[in-house]
Amino acid sequence: MTDSVSSALDRLLRGTADCVSPEDLRQKLERSARTGTPLRIKAGFDPTAPDLHIGHAVLLLKLREFQDLGHQVLFLIGDFTGMIGDPTGRSEIRKPLSPEEIRQNAATYAAQVDRILDRERTEVVYNSRWMAELGTEGMIRLAARQTVAHFLDRDDFKQRMEKNLPIHLHELLYPLIQGYDSVALRADVELGGTDQLFNLLVGRDLQRSYGQEPQVVLSLPLLVGTDGEKKMSKSLKNAVGLLDPPGEMFGKLMSIPDSATASYALLLTRLSESEIANLHPREAKATVAQAITARFHGEEAARSAREEFDRQFSRRELPSEIAGFVVEGPSPVRLSTVMVRSGAARSESLAKQLIRQGAVDLDGSPVSDLFCEIVPAGQLLRVGKRFYCRLLPPQS
């Protein structure tokens, strides 16, 4: 049993930034193996946006590792905390979500996590359930278990005080409620990003004060976005969506800077640390992009995505399939208008900007005239590196 627990511990600690504490985790794993009782592994997600990205998948994949070892995952949707707004890492007040926004976003989460988690070993829970029961008196008693000084010692709150920016009382409640979630769920282990470490440790403190065995805290690094600088976020347009098609996912992953490749490999692939260290510099990014795409779409789809990418960008060949777009209405028609209609550009001004940048060509010839007009007759339109379509006349 000792060898199997040591092997499990090594696997679970791979890629983690903090563990409080490894010895506690070992003891919990040993007890679970001895008694046959699965550990309760908690991770919380506030439904701040309808779609998850592979930054979220870092946590989800670690949860799946616990499941593969026989443990139970508590996938917590913070529908109550979402109405407060997580202040973590922010120098200003985070806008709370409305109940309707929370319901809409939360509805999409369960289906998306099924791509990674084992449904049989996943319990989806909502923290509004026990927070609604806690009531005003319970909330006051809960607040009495922590001090304001301890909470204000957080870096993000310190920064605001130094800049004379407001800290609202409801923001102090967020880590308290997240910590109480662990009490309500009797969590054995909680996972979160490194930016959540303070909140995770509050849960450990609260469990102890309620007479429970404190949870083990595992924090994982925040995945940098495709820009290589900021935390992955849909709002920053540097995210790779969990639901992105294989070709789009592979293409986005090929755009990450070389400096981020090893981190992506460690956090999102099954490649061993020695394999990652020995990746050939010229092949590293494509190997990692294929491995990540395979985790979410399967080996065959990932292989096809890589071949298609190579066809277009390495060998400068056309895509194997090019969609046709029927240009309705009178001819000739301005090309910038066609670009907007076909989805190649979001607006006429952006279309003209792309033309000005030399990112547009027809049948292989660059377009430089901002007011270029065409009569659709099957021309091949290329915009940027990835958009191709045949411009077709209306059907008679």
BAFI-664273 format. One record per residue (C-alpha): x, y, z; residue number from 1. Coordinates in Angstrom, 1 decimal, always signed. Example, Ala and Ser with C-alpha at 12.3 -4.5 7.8 and 13.67 -1.06 7.14 Angstrom:
2
@u->+12.3 | v->-4.5 | w->+7.8 | n->1 .
@u->+13.7 | v->-1.1 | w->+7.1 | n->2 .
END
This chain:
396
@u->+0.0 | v->+0.0 | w->+0.0 | n->1 .
@u->+2.9 | v->+2.4 | w->+0.8 | n->2 .
@u->+4.3 | v->+2.2 | w->-2.7 | n->3 .
@u->+0.8 | v->+2.8 | w->-4.3 | n->4 .
@u->+0.2 | v->+5.7 | w->-2.1 | n->5 .
@u->+3.6 | v->+7.2 | w->-2.8 | n->6 .
@u->+3.0 | v->+6.8 | w->-6.5 | n->7 .
@u->-0.5 | v->+8.5 | w->-6.2 | n->8 .
@u->+1.1 | v->+11.3 | w->-4.2 | n->9 .
@u->+3.7 | v->+11.9 | w->-6.8 | n->10 .
@u->+1.1 | v->+12.0 | w->-9.5 | n->11 .
@u->-1.2 | v->+14.3 | w->-7.6 | n->12 .
@u->+1.6 | v->+16.8 | w->-6.7 | n->13 .
@u->+2.8 | v->+17.1 | w->-10.3 | n->14 .
@u->+2.4 | v->+20.6 | w->-11.6 | n->15 .
@u->+1.1 | v->+22.0 | w->-8.3 | n->16 .
@u->+2.4 | v->+25.3 | w->-6.8 | n->17 .
@u->+1.5 | v->+24.7 | w->-3.2 | n->18 .
@u->+0.4 | v->+21.8 | w->-1.0 | n->19 .
@u->-0.7 | v->+22.4 | w->+2.6 | n->20 .
@u->+0.4 | v->+19.8 | w->+3.5 | n->21 .
@u->+2.0 | v->+16.8 | w->+1.6 | n->22 .
@u->+2.1 | v->+14.8 | w->+4.8 | n->23 .
@u->-1.6 | v->+15.4 | w->+5.5 | n->24 .
@u->-2.4 | v->+14.4 | w->+2.0 | n->25 .
@u->-0.4 | v->+11.2 | w->+2.4 | n->26 .
@u->-2.3 | v->+10.3 | w->+5.6 | n->27 .
@u->-5.6 | v->+10.9 | w->+3.9 | n->28 .
@u->-4.7 | v->+8.8 | w->+0.9 | n->29 .
@u->-3.5 | v->+6.0 | w->+3.3 | n->30 .
@u->-6.7 | v->+6.1 | w->+5.3 | n->31 .
@u->-8.8 | v->+6.0 | w->+2.2 | n->32 .
@u->-6.9 | v->+3.0 | w->+0.8 | n->33 .
@u->-7.2 | v->+1.2 | w->+4.2 | n->34 .
@u->-10.9 | v->+1.9 | w->+4.7 | n->35 .
@u->-12.1 | v->+1.9 | w->+1.1 | n->36 .
@u->-13.7 | v->+5.3 | w->+1.6 | n->37 .
@u->-13.1 | v->+7.8 | w->-1.2 | n->38 .
@u->-11.8 | v->+11.3 | w->-0.4 | n->39 .
@u->-14.1 | v->+14.3 | w->-1.0 | n->40 .
@u->-12.3 | v->+16.6 | w->-3.4 | n->41 .
@u->-13.7 | v->+20.1 | w->-3.8 | n->42 .
@u->-13.1 | v->+22.8 | w->-6.4 | n->43 .
@u->-15.3 | v->+25.9 | w->-6.8 | n->44 .
@u->-16.1 | v->+27.8 | w->-10.0 | n->45 .
@u->-18.0 | v->+31.1 | w->-10.0 | n->46 .
@u->-20.2 | v->+31.2 | w->-13.1 | n->47 .
@u->-18.7 | v->+34.5 | w->-14.3 | n->48 .
@u->-18.9 | v->+33.6 | w->-18.0 | n->49 .
@u->-20.9 | v->+30.9 | w->-20.0 | n->50 .
@u->-17.9 | v->+29.2 | w->-21.5 | n->51 .
@u->-14.9 | v->+27.5 | w->-19.9 | n->52 .
@u->-11.4 | v->+27.6 | w->-21.3 | n->53 .
@u->-8.3 | v->+25.4 | w->-21.0 | n->54 .
@u->-7.2 | v->+27.6 | w->-18.1 | n->55 .
@u->-10.1 | v->+26.1 | w->-16.1 | n->56 .
@u->-9.1 | v->+22.7 | w->-17.5 | n->57 .
@u->-5.9 | v->+22.8 | w->-15.4 | n->58 .
@u->-8.0 | v->+22.3 | w->-12.3 | n->59 .
@u->-10.5 | v->+20.0 | w->-14.0 | n->60 .
@u->-7.7 | v->+17.6 | w->-15.2 | n->61 .
@u->-6.3 | v->+17.5 | w->-11.6 | n->62 .
@u->-9.8 | v->+16.7 | w->-10.3 | n->63 .
@u->-9.9 | v->+13.9 | w->-12.9 | n->64 .
@u->-6.6 | v->+12.5 | w->-11.6 | n->65 .
@u->-8.2 | v->+12.2 | w->-8.1 | n->66 .
@u->-11.2 | v->+10.5 | w->-9.7 | n->67 .
@u->-9.0 | v->+8.0 | w->-11.6 | n->68 .
@u->-7.6 | v->+7.1 | w->-8.2 | n->69 .
@u->-11.2 | v->+6.4 | w->-6.9 | n->70 .
@u->-12.1 | v->+9.6 | w->-5.2 | n->71 .
@u->-15.3 | v->+11.7 | w->-5.3 | n->72 .
@u->-15.2 | v->+15.2 | w->-6.9 | n->73 .
@u->-17.5 | v->+18.0 | w->-5.5 | n->74 .
@u->-17.8 | v->+20.4 | w->-8.5 | n->75 .
@u->-19.1 | v->+23.5 | w->-6.7 | n->76 .
@u->-20.8 | v->+26.2 | w->-8.7 | n->77 .
@u->-20.7 | v->+29.4 | w->-6.7 | n->78 .
@u->-24.1 | v->+30.8 | w->-7.5 | n->79 .
@u->-24.2 | v->+32.5 | w->-4.1 | n->80 .
@u->-20.7 | v->+33.9 | w->-4.1 | n->81 .
@u->-21.2 | v->+35.0 | w->-7.7 | n->82 .
@u->-23.6 | v->+37.5 | w->-6.5 | n->83 .
@u->-20.9 | v->+39.0 | w->-4.2 | n->84 .
@u->-18.1 | v->+39.1 | w->-6.8 | n->85 .
@u->-14.7 | v->+37.6 | w->-6.0 | n->86 .
@u->-12.2 | v->+40.4 | w->-5.1 | n->87 .
@u->-9.2 | v->+38.0 | w->-5.5 | n->88 .
@u->-6.3 | v->+39.7 | w->-7.4 | n->89 .
@u->-8.3 | v->+42.8 | w->-8.2 | n->90 .
@u->-7.5 | v->+46.4 | w->-7.4 | n->91 .
@u->-11.0 | v->+47.5 | w->-7.9 | n->92 .
@u->-14.5 | v->+46.3 | w->-7.0 | n->93 .
@u->-15.7 | v->+43.4 | w->-9.1 | n->94 .
@u->-19.1 | v->+43.7 | w->-10.5 | n->95 .
@u->-21.5 | v->+41.2 | w->-9.0 | n->96 .
@u->-23.6 | v->+39.0 | w->-11.3 | n->97 .
@u->-27.3 | v->+39.1 | w->-11.4 | n->98 .
@u->-29.3 | v->+35.9 | w->-10.5 | n->99 .
@u->-30.3 | v->+35.6 | w->-14.1 | n->100 .
@u->-26.7 | v->+35.8 | w->-15.4 | n->101 .
@u->-25.6 | v->+33.2 | w->-12.8 | n->102 .
@u->-28.4 | v->+30.8 | w->-13.9 | n->103 .
@u->-27.6 | v->+31.1 | w->-17.5 | n->104 .
@u->-23.8 | v->+30.7 | w->-17.1 | n->105 .
@u->-24.2 | v->+27.8 | w->-14.6 | n->106 .
@u->-26.5 | v->+25.9 | w->-16.9 | n->107 .
@u->-23.6 | v->+25.6 | w->-19.4 | n->108 .
@u->-21.0 | v->+24.4 | w->-16.9 | n->109 .
@u->-22.1 | v->+20.9 | w->-16.2 | n->110 .
@u->-22.2 | v->+19.9 | w->-19.9 | n->111 .
@u->-18.7 | v->+21.3 | w->-20.5 | n->112 .
@u->-17.1 | v->+19.6 | w->-17.5 | n->113 .
@u->-18.4 | v->+16.2 | w->-18.7 | n->114 .
@u->-15.7 | v->+16.4 | w->-21.4 | n->115 .
@u->-13.1 | v->+15.9 | w->-18.6 | n->116 .
@u->-14.7 | v->+14.6 | w->-15.4 | n->117 .
@u->-16.2 | v->+11.2 | w->-14.7 | n->118 .
@u->-19.9 | v->+11.8 | w->-14.3 | n->119 .
@u->-20.2 | v->+8.8 | w->-11.9 | n->120 .
@u->-17.7 | v->+10.3 | w->-9.5 | n->121 .
@u->-18.8 | v->+13.9 | w->-9.8 | n->122 .
@u->-21.4 | v->+15.7 | w->-7.6 | n->123 .
@u->-22.4 | v->+19.1 | w->-8.9 | n->124 .
@u->-23.3 | v->+21.3 | w->-5.9 | n->125 .
@u->-24.5 | v->+24.9 | w->-5.5 | n->126 .
@u->-23.4 | v->+27.0 | w->-2.5 | n->127 .
@u->-26.7 | v->+28.9 | w->-2.4 | n->128 .
@u->-28.2 | v->+25.7 | w->-0.9 | n->129 .
@u->-26.5 | v->+26.0 | w->+2.5 | n->130 .
@u->-26.0 | v->+29.7 | w->+2.5 | n->131 .
@u->-29.7 | v->+30.2 | w->+2.2 | n->132 .
@u->-30.2 | v->+28.0 | w->+5.3 | n->133 .
@u->-27.4 | v->+29.8 | w->+7.2 | n->134 .
@u->-29.4 | v->+33.0 | w->+7.7 | n->135 .
@u->-28.4 | v->+36.3 | w->+9.3 | n->136 .
@u->-27.7 | v->+34.9 | w->+12.7 | n->137 .
@u->-25.6 | v->+32.1 | w->+11.2 | n->138 .
@u->-23.7 | v->+34.6 | w->+9.1 | n->139 .
@u->-22.8 | v->+36.7 | w->+12.1 | n->140 .
@u->-21.6 | v->+33.6 | w->+14.0 | n->141 .
@u->-19.6 | v->+32.6 | w->+11.0 | n->142 .
@u->-18.0 | v->+36.1 | w->+10.8 | n->143 .
@u->-17.0 | v->+35.9 | w->+14.4 | n->144 .
@u->-14.6 | v->+33.1 | w->+13.6 | n->145 .
@u->-12.2 | v->+35.3 | w->+11.6 | n->146 .
@u->-10.6 | v->+38.8 | w->+12.2 | n->147 .
@u->-10.8 | v->+41.8 | w->+9.9 | n->148 .
@u->-7.0 | v->+42.3 | w->+10.3 | n->149 .
@u->-6.3 | v->+38.8 | w->+9.0 | n->150 .
@u->-8.4 | v->+39.5 | w->+5.8 | n->151 .
@u->-7.0 | v->+43.0 | w->+5.3 | n->152 .
@u->-3.5 | v->+41.4 | w->+5.2 | n->153 .
@u->-4.2 | v->+40.1 | w->+1.7 | n->154 .
@u->-2.1 | v->+41.6 | w->-1.0 | n->155 .
@u->-5.0 | v->+42.8 | w->-3.2 | n->156 .
@u->-6.6 | v->+44.6 | w->-0.2 | n->157 .
@u->-3.3 | v->+46.0 | w->+0.8 | n->158 .
@u->-2.8 | v->+47.5 | w->-2.6 | n->159 .
@u->-6.2 | v->+49.2 | w->-2.5 | n->160 .
@u->-5.5 | v->+50.7 | w->+0.9 | n->161 .
@u->-2.2 | v->+52.1 | w->-0.3 | n->162 .
@u->-4.0 | v->+53.7 | w->-3.3 | n->163 .
@u->-6.9 | v->+54.9 | w->-1.0 | n->164 .
@u->-9.4 | v->+52.8 | w->-3.0 | n->165 .
@u->-12.5 | v->+51.5 | w->-1.3 | n->166 .
@u->-12.9 | v->+48.0 | w->+0.1 | n->167 .
@u->-16.5 | v->+47.2 | w->+0.7 | n->168 .
@u->-17.7 | v->+45.0 | w->+3.6 | n->169 .
@u->-19.3 | v->+42.5 | w->+1.3 | n->170 .
@u->-15.9 | v->+41.7 | w->-0.3 | n->171 .
@u->-14.6 | v->+40.6 | w->+3.1 | n->172 .
@u->-17.4 | v->+38.0 | w->+3.1 | n->173 .
@u->-16.3 | v->+36.3 | w->+0.0 | n->174 .
@u->-13.3 | v->+34.3 | w->+1.4 | n->175 .
@u->-15.4 | v->+33.6 | w->+4.5 | n->176 .
@u->-18.2 | v->+32.1 | w->+2.5 | n->177 .
@u->-15.8 | v->+30.1 | w->+0.2 | n->178 .
@u->-14.2 | v->+28.8 | w->+3.4 | n->179 .
@u->-17.6 | v->+27.8 | w->+4.8 | n->180 .
@u->-18.3 | v->+25.8 | w->+1.6 | n->181 .
@u->-15.6 | v->+23.4 | w->+2.7 | n->182 .
@u->-17.3 | v->+23.1 | w->+6.1 | n->183 .
@u->-20.7 | v->+22.4 | w->+4.6 | n->184 .
@u->-19.2 | v->+19.8 | w->+2.2 | n->185 .
@u->-16.8 | v->+18.3 | w->+4.7 | n->186 .
@u->-14.1 | v->+18.5 | w->+2.0 | n->187 .
@u->-10.9 | v->+16.4 | w->+2.4 | n->188 .
@u->-9.0 | v->+18.3 | w->-0.3 | n->189 .
@u->-9.7 | v->+21.6 | w->-2.0 | n->190 .
@u->-8.1 | v->+22.7 | w->-5.3 | n->191 .
@u->-7.7 | v->+26.2 | w->-6.7 | n->192 .
@u->-5.4 | v->+28.6 | w->-8.6 | n->193 .
@u->-2.5 | v->+30.2 | w->-6.8 | n->194 .
@u->-4.6 | v->+33.4 | w->-6.7 | n->195 .
@u->-7.0 | v->+31.5 | w->-4.5 | n->196 .
@u->-4.5 | v->+30.3 | w->-1.9 | n->197 .
@u->-5.7 | v->+32.8 | w->+0.9 | n->198 .
@u->-9.4 | v->+31.7 | w->+0.4 | n->199 .
@u->-8.4 | v->+28.0 | w->+0.4 | n->200 .
@u->-6.6 | v->+28.4 | w->+3.7 | n->201 .
@u->-9.6 | v->+30.2 | w->+5.2 | n->202 .
@u->-11.5 | v->+27.0 | w->+4.5 | n->203 .
@u->-8.9 | v->+25.0 | w->+6.3 | n->204 .
@u->-9.0 | v->+27.3 | w->+9.3 | n->205 .
@u->-12.8 | v->+27.3 | w->+9.5 | n->206 .
@u->-13.0 | v->+23.5 | w->+9.3 | n->207 .
@u->-10.7 | v->+23.3 | w->+12.3 | n->208 .
@u->-12.8 | v->+25.8 | w->+14.2 | n->209 .
@u->-15.9 | v->+23.7 | w->+13.5 | n->210 .
@u->-14.2 | v->+20.6 | w->+14.8 | n->211 .
@u->-13.6 | v->+19.0 | w->+11.4 | n->212 .
@u->-10.3 | v->+17.6 | w->+10.1 | n->213 .
@u->-8.8 | v->+20.5 | w->+8.0 | n->214 .
@u->-8.7 | v->+20.0 | w->+4.3 | n->215 .
@u->-5.5 | v->+19.6 | w->+2.3 | n->216 .
@u->-5.0 | v->+22.6 | w->+0.1 | n->217 .
@u->-3.6 | v->+22.2 | w->-3.4 | n->218 .
@u->-3.0 | v->+25.3 | w->-5.5 | n->219 .
@u->-2.1 | v->+25.2 | w->-9.2 | n->220 .
@u->-0.4 | v->+27.8 | w->-11.4 | n->221 .
@u->-2.5 | v->+30.1 | w->-13.4 | n->222 .
@u->-2.3 | v->+29.3 | w->-17.1 | n->223 .
@u->-0.9 | v->+32.3 | w->-19.1 | n->224 .
@u->-3.0 | v->+33.2 | w->-22.1 | n->225 .
@u->-1.9 | v->+32.9 | w->-25.7 | n->226 .
@u->-0.4 | v->+36.4 | w->-25.4 | n->227 .
@u->+2.2 | v->+34.8 | w->-23.1 | n->228 .
@u->+1.7 | v->+37.6 | w->-20.5 | n->229 .
@u->-1.7 | v->+37.7 | w->-18.8 | n->230 .
@u->-3.8 | v->+35.1 | w->-17.1 | n->231 .
@u->-6.0 | v->+33.3 | w->-19.7 | n->232 .
@u->-9.3 | v->+35.0 | w->-19.9 | n->233 .
@u->-12.1 | v->+35.2 | w->-22.5 | n->234 .
@u->-12.5 | v->+38.9 | w->-21.9 | n->235 .
@u->-8.8 | v->+39.5 | w->-22.7 | n->236 .
@u->-9.2 | v->+37.5 | w->-26.0 | n->237 .
@u->-6.2 | v->+35.3 | w->-25.1 | n->238 .
@u->-8.1 | v->+32.1 | w->-24.3 | n->239 .
@u->-8.4 | v->+28.7 | w->-25.9 | n->240 .
@u->-12.0 | v->+27.6 | w->-25.4 | n->241 .
@u->-12.7 | v->+24.2 | w->-24.0 | n->242 .
@u->-15.4 | v->+23.8 | w->-26.8 | n->243 .
@u->-13.2 | v->+25.1 | w->-29.6 | n->244 .
@u->-13.1 | v->+22.7 | w->-32.6 | n->245 .
@u->-9.9 | v->+20.7 | w->-33.0 | n->246 .
@u->-8.4 | v->+22.8 | w->-35.8 | n->247 .
@u->-9.1 | v->+26.1 | w->-34.0 | n->248 .
@u->-7.8 | v->+24.8 | w->-30.7 | n->249 .
@u->-4.6 | v->+23.5 | w->-32.4 | n->250 .
@u->-4.1 | v->+26.8 | w->-34.3 | n->251 .
@u->-4.5 | v->+28.9 | w->-31.1 | n->252 .
@u->-2.0 | v->+26.7 | w->-29.2 | n->253 .
@u->+0.5 | v->+27.1 | w->-32.0 | n->254 .
@u->+0.3 | v->+30.9 | w->-31.4 | n->255 .
@u->+1.5 | v->+30.7 | w->-27.8 | n->256 .
@u->+5.1 | v->+32.1 | w->-27.2 | n->257 .
@u->+7.9 | v->+29.5 | w->-26.9 | n->258 .
@u->+8.4 | v->+30.5 | w->-23.3 | n->259 .
@u->+5.0 | v->+29.2 | w->-22.3 | n->260 .
@u->+5.3 | v->+25.8 | w->-24.1 | n->261 .
@u->+6.8 | v->+23.9 | w->-21.1 | n->262 .
@u->+4.1 | v->+25.2 | w->-18.7 | n->263 .
@u->+1.3 | v->+24.2 | w->-21.1 | n->264 .
@u->+2.9 | v->+20.7 | w->-21.4 | n->265 .
@u->+3.3 | v->+20.3 | w->-17.6 | n->266 .
@u->-0.2 | v->+21.4 | w->-16.8 | n->267 .
@u->-2.3 | v->+20.1 | w->-19.7 | n->268 .
@u->-0.6 | v->+17.0 | w->-21.1 | n->269 .
@u->+0.4 | v->+13.5 | w->-20.0 | n->270 .
@u->+4.0 | v->+14.0 | w->-21.1 | n->271 .
@u->+6.5 | v->+13.2 | w->-18.4 | n->272 .
@u->+8.8 | v->+15.9 | w->-17.0 | n->273 .
@u->+11.7 | v->+14.2 | w->-18.7 | n->274 .
@u->+9.9 | v->+14.1 | w->-22.0 | n->275 .
@u->+9.1 | v->+17.7 | w->-21.7 | n->276 .
@u->+12.7 | v->+18.6 | w->-20.9 | n->277 .
@u->+13.9 | v->+16.6 | w->-24.0 | n->278 .
@u->+11.4 | v->+18.1 | w->-26.5 | n->279 .
@u->+13.2 | v->+19.2 | w->-29.6 | n->280 .
@u->+12.9 | v->+23.0 | w->-29.8 | n->281 .
@u->+11.6 | v->+23.0 | w->-33.4 | n->282 .
@u->+9.0 | v->+20.4 | w->-32.7 | n->283 .
@u->+8.1 | v->+21.3 | w->-29.1 | n->284 .
@u->+5.2 | v->+23.6 | w->-29.7 | n->285 .
@u->+3.5 | v->+21.3 | w->-32.3 | n->286 .
@u->+4.0 | v->+18.2 | w->-30.1 | n->287 .
@u->+2.4 | v->+20.0 | w->-27.1 | n->288 .
@u->-0.4 | v->+21.5 | w->-29.2 | n->289 .
@u->-1.2 | v->+18.0 | w->-30.5 | n->290 .
@u->-1.1 | v->+16.4 | w->-27.1 | n->291 .
@u->-3.4 | v->+19.1 | w->-25.6 | n->292 .
@u->-5.9 | v->+18.9 | w->-28.5 | n->293 .
@u->-5.9 | v->+15.1 | w->-28.2 | n->294 .
@u->-6.9 | v->+15.3 | w->-24.5 | n->295 .
@u->-10.1 | v->+17.2 | w->-25.4 | n->296 .
@u->-10.9 | v->+15.8 | w->-28.9 | n->297 .
@u->-9.1 | v->+12.5 | w->-29.2 | n->298 .
@u->-5.9 | v->+11.3 | w->-31.0 | n->299 .
@u->-7.4 | v->+11.1 | w->-34.5 | n->300 .
@u->-8.9 | v->+14.6 | w->-34.4 | n->301 .
@u->-5.6 | v->+16.1 | w->-33.0 | n->302 .
@u->-3.6 | v->+14.4 | w->-35.7 | n->303 .
@u->-5.9 | v->+15.7 | w->-38.4 | n->304 .
@u->-5.7 | v->+19.2 | w->-36.9 | n->305 .
@u->-1.9 | v->+19.1 | w->-37.0 | n->306 .
@u->-1.8 | v->+17.9 | w->-40.6 | n->307 .
@u->-4.3 | v->+20.6 | w->-41.7 | n->308 .
@u->-2.2 | v->+23.2 | w->-39.9 | n->309 .
@u->+1.0 | v->+21.9 | w->-41.6 | n->310 .
@u->-0.7 | v->+21.9 | w->-45.0 | n->311 .
@u->-1.7 | v->+25.6 | w->-44.7 | n->312 .
@u->+1.2 | v->+27.2 | w->-42.8 | n->313 .
@u->+4.2 | v->+25.0 | w->-43.2 | n->314 .
@u->+3.8 | v->+23.8 | w->-46.8 | n->315 .
@u->+1.7 | v->+26.9 | w->-47.7 | n->316 .
@u->-1.0 | v->+24.7 | w->-49.2 | n->317 .
@u->-4.7 | v->+25.5 | w->-49.3 | n->318 .
@u->-7.1 | v->+23.9 | w->-46.7 | n->319 .
@u->-8.4 | v->+20.6 | w->-47.7 | n->320 .
@u->-12.0 | v->+21.9 | w->-47.4 | n->321 .
@u->-13.0 | v->+25.5 | w->-48.4 | n->322 .
@u->-16.5 | v->+26.7 | w->-47.8 | n->323 .
@u->-18.4 | v->+28.6 | w->-50.4 | n->324 .
@u->-20.2 | v->+31.9 | w->-49.6 | n->325 .
@u->-23.0 | v->+33.1 | w->-51.9 | n->326 .
@u->-22.8 | v->+36.8 | w->-52.3 | n->327 .
@u->-26.5 | v->+37.9 | w->-52.6 | n->328 .
@u->-27.6 | v->+41.2 | w->-54.1 | n->329 .
@u->-26.5 | v->+43.3 | w->-57.1 | n->330 .
@u->-23.0 | v->+43.3 | w->-58.5 | n->331 .
@u->-20.4 | v->+44.6 | w->-58.4 | n->332 .
@u->-20.2 | v->+44.7 | w->-54.7 | n->333 .
@u->-17.5 | v->+46.2 | w->-52.4 | n->334 .
@u->-15.1 | v->+43.6 | w->-51.1 | n->335 .
@u->-15.1 | v->+45.1 | w->-47.6 | n->336 .
@u->-18.8 | v->+44.6 | w->-47.5 | n->337 .
@u->-18.4 | v->+40.9 | w->-48.6 | n->338 .
@u->-15.8 | v->+40.4 | w->-45.9 | n->339 .
@u->-18.3 | v->+41.6 | w->-43.2 | n->340 .
@u->-21.2 | v->+39.4 | w->-44.6 | n->341 .
@u->-19.0 | v->+36.3 | w->-44.8 | n->342 .
@u->-17.7 | v->+36.7 | w->-41.3 | n->343 .
@u->-14.1 | v->+37.5 | w->-42.3 | n->344 .
@u->-14.3 | v->+40.9 | w->-40.5 | n->345 .
@u->-16.6 | v->+42.3 | w->-37.8 | n->346 .
@u->-17.0 | v->+45.6 | w->-39.5 | n->347 .
@u->-16.3 | v->+47.6 | w->-42.7 | n->348 .
@u->-13.6 | v->+49.6 | w->-40.9 | n->349 .
@u->-11.9 | v->+46.5 | w->-39.7 | n->350 .
@u->-12.2 | v->+45.0 | w->-43.2 | n->351 .
@u->-10.4 | v->+48.0 | w->-44.6 | n->352 .
@u->-7.8 | v->+47.9 | w->-41.9 | n->353 .
@u->-7.1 | v->+44.2 | w->-42.9 | n->354 .
@u->-6.8 | v->+45.3 | w->-46.5 | n->355 .
@u->-4.4 | v->+48.1 | w->-45.6 | n->356 .
@u->-2.3 | v->+45.6 | w->-43.6 | n->357 .
@u->-1.9 | v->+43.3 | w->-46.6 | n->358 .
@u->-3.9 | v->+40.6 | w->-45.0 | n->359 .
@u->-6.4 | v->+40.1 | w->-47.8 | n->360 .
@u->-6.0 | v->+38.5 | w->-51.2 | n->361 .
@u->-8.2 | v->+37.2 | w->-54.1 | n->362 .
@u->-7.0 | v->+34.1 | w->-56.0 | n->363 .
@u->-3.5 | v->+34.6 | w->-54.5 | n->364 .
@u->-3.2 | v->+38.2 | w->-55.5 | n->365 .
@u->-2.9 | v->+40.8 | w->-52.7 | n->366 .
@u->-5.7 | v->+43.4 | w->-52.5 | n->367 .
@u->-4.6 | v->+47.0 | w->-51.8 | n->368 .
@u->-7.6 | v->+49.0 | w->-52.9 | n->369 .
@u->-9.7 | v->+49.8 | w->-49.9 | n->370 .
@u->-12.7 | v->+50.3 | w->-52.2 | n->371 .
@u->-12.2 | v->+47.3 | w->-54.4 | n->372 .
@u->-15.3 | v->+46.0 | w->-56.0 | n->373 .
@u->-15.9 | v->+42.4 | w->-57.3 | n->374 .
@u->-18.4 | v->+40.4 | w->-59.3 | n->375 .
@u->-18.5 | v->+37.1 | w->-57.5 | n->376 .
@u->-17.5 | v->+34.2 | w->-59.8 | n->377 .
@u->-15.9 | v->+31.6 | w->-57.6 | n->378 .
@u->-12.8 | v->+33.7 | w->-56.5 | n->379 .
@u->-10.9 | v->+32.4 | w->-53.5 | n->380 .
@u->-10.9 | v->+35.0 | w->-50.7 | n->381 .
@u->-8.2 | v->+34.7 | w->-48.1 | n->382 .
@u->-8.2 | v->+36.9 | w->-45.0 | n->383 .
@u->-5.3 | v->+36.6 | w->-42.5 | n->384 .
@u->-3.9 | v->+33.1 | w->-42.0 | n->385 .
@u->-7.0 | v->+31.1 | w->-41.4 | n->386 .
@u->-10.0 | v->+32.5 | w->-43.2 | n->387 .
@u->-10.7 | v->+31.1 | w->-46.7 | n->388 .
@u->-13.9 | v->+31.0 | w->-48.7 | n->389 .
@u->-15.1 | v->+30.8 | w->-52.4 | n->390 .
@u->-17.2 | v->+33.8 | w->-53.4 | n->391 .
@u->-20.1 | v->+32.5 | w->-55.3 | n->392 .
@u->-22.8 | v->+34.3 | w->-57.4 | n->393 .
@u->-26.5 | v->+34.0 | w->-56.4 | n->394 .
@u->-28.2 | v->+30.9 | w->-57.7 | n->395 .
@u->-30.5 | v->+31.7 | w->-60.5 | n->396 .
END
